[in-house]
Amino acid sequence: MLTCFAKVIESALYVRLTEYITLNNLLTDQQFSFRKGCSTDETIFKLTHGVLNALNGKSMVGSIFFDLEKAFDSLNHSLLIKKLPYYGLSGKAKLLIESYLSNRYQRELLKNSRTNSKEASEWIKVNHGVPQGSALGPLTFFVIHKRFANGSIVKGNSNFIC
């Protein structure tokens, strides 16, 4: 979980990053999730419309659906940090994001309601995932997985929707 101060800083960073990503067209038109003004209804409409147009044009239609279990927990910090310059994020912006993700630790706190006692696990370093309750989680996930959404992993004429 994030502290109140961290949430304020993260919120400001989220606004600036979203502006930057939007102005520089870093997300593709096929990415609908977690974007302002883009809903699951639009995703379903675009998918249905594309399938129906292809079928009406006597084209072959196929689909692949991925279930990315614990997707935000799998975000590799070092890979994201290495990709930032590719998206034009360097200098202080890169250092800020790197600082936000680096040197994070977590532990579990267990409370026994019968005895009203608490027990905590050891602190462990977190190298993957985004902080729970993070607004940056979905944004960083889709930036790092952009190649899926733009169809660059699919050969031939493709229309890939996230």
Secondary structure, DSSP 8 states (H G I E B T S, - for coil): ---HHHHHHHHHHHHHHHHHHHHTT-S-TT--TT-TT--HHHHHHHHHHHHHHHHHTT----------TTGGGG-BHHHHHHHGGGGT--HHHHHHHHHHHSSEEE--EEEETTTTEEEE---EEE-BS--TT-SHHHHHHHHHTHHHHTTTTS-SS-----
